[in-house]
Amino acid sequence: MAGMGFHLKPGGTYHDVDGGRGGTYSYNAPPSAISFRGGFLDGQVGRNVRNTGFQLSSTVNCEPWR
């Protein structure tokens, strides 16, 4: 998934950097987790959400686009 960027949009939607292949997301504050439904991240759960990024698995990290 290296180089596979995405944008989180207001209202709980996300899409890839080309504006397609998106779905929805929900953020749960107490466990600090983000869950994805639909699109290319369907079923993925990011954990340890911080302003520096989050973990999708023990080997996959997501960082803010710079």
N, C-alpha and C positions, 0 to 999 in steps of 0.2 A: 504494500500500500504506500510505499515511498512516493512522495510527490503528489499524492492524491489529496488535493485541497478541497475545502468546502467552506461555506458561509452559513453561520447561524443567523437567522433573520428574526425580527420581532414577530410575536404572535406564535412562536413555536414551530417555525418551519426552517428547513435547511435545503441547500442545493449545492451541486458541485461548482467549481470555479467558472464553468461555461454556462451556468444558469439552468441546467437541466438535472436529471437524475436525482431528484430530491424527495424529501418526505417530511416527517414531523419529528420533533424532539421534545422531551420534557426533562426539567431539572428538578431534582429532589435535594433540598438543602441539608437536612440532617445527615444523610449518609454521604453528601457531596458527590452525587452521581448524576450522569446525564444518559438518558435512554433514547434510542433512535428507532423509528418505525417507518417503513417504506424506504424507497431509494436504495442506494448502494451501501448504506450503513444499517440496513434493516436488521434488527435483533441485537445490535451491538450496545454495550453498556460501558460508558466511560466512568472511571472511578478516580477519586482523589482530585476532583476538579479544583483548579486554582487559576489565577490570572495568567500563570505561565504555561498552562496546558492541563492535560489529563492523560490517564493511561487507559488504553483499550484492552491491553493484555500485558503479560509480564515482559513482552518483547516489542510492543507497539505503543508509542507515545504520540499524542497530538499536541502541537504547539501553535500559538497564534501566528497567523500569516503576517509576514513582515515585508 
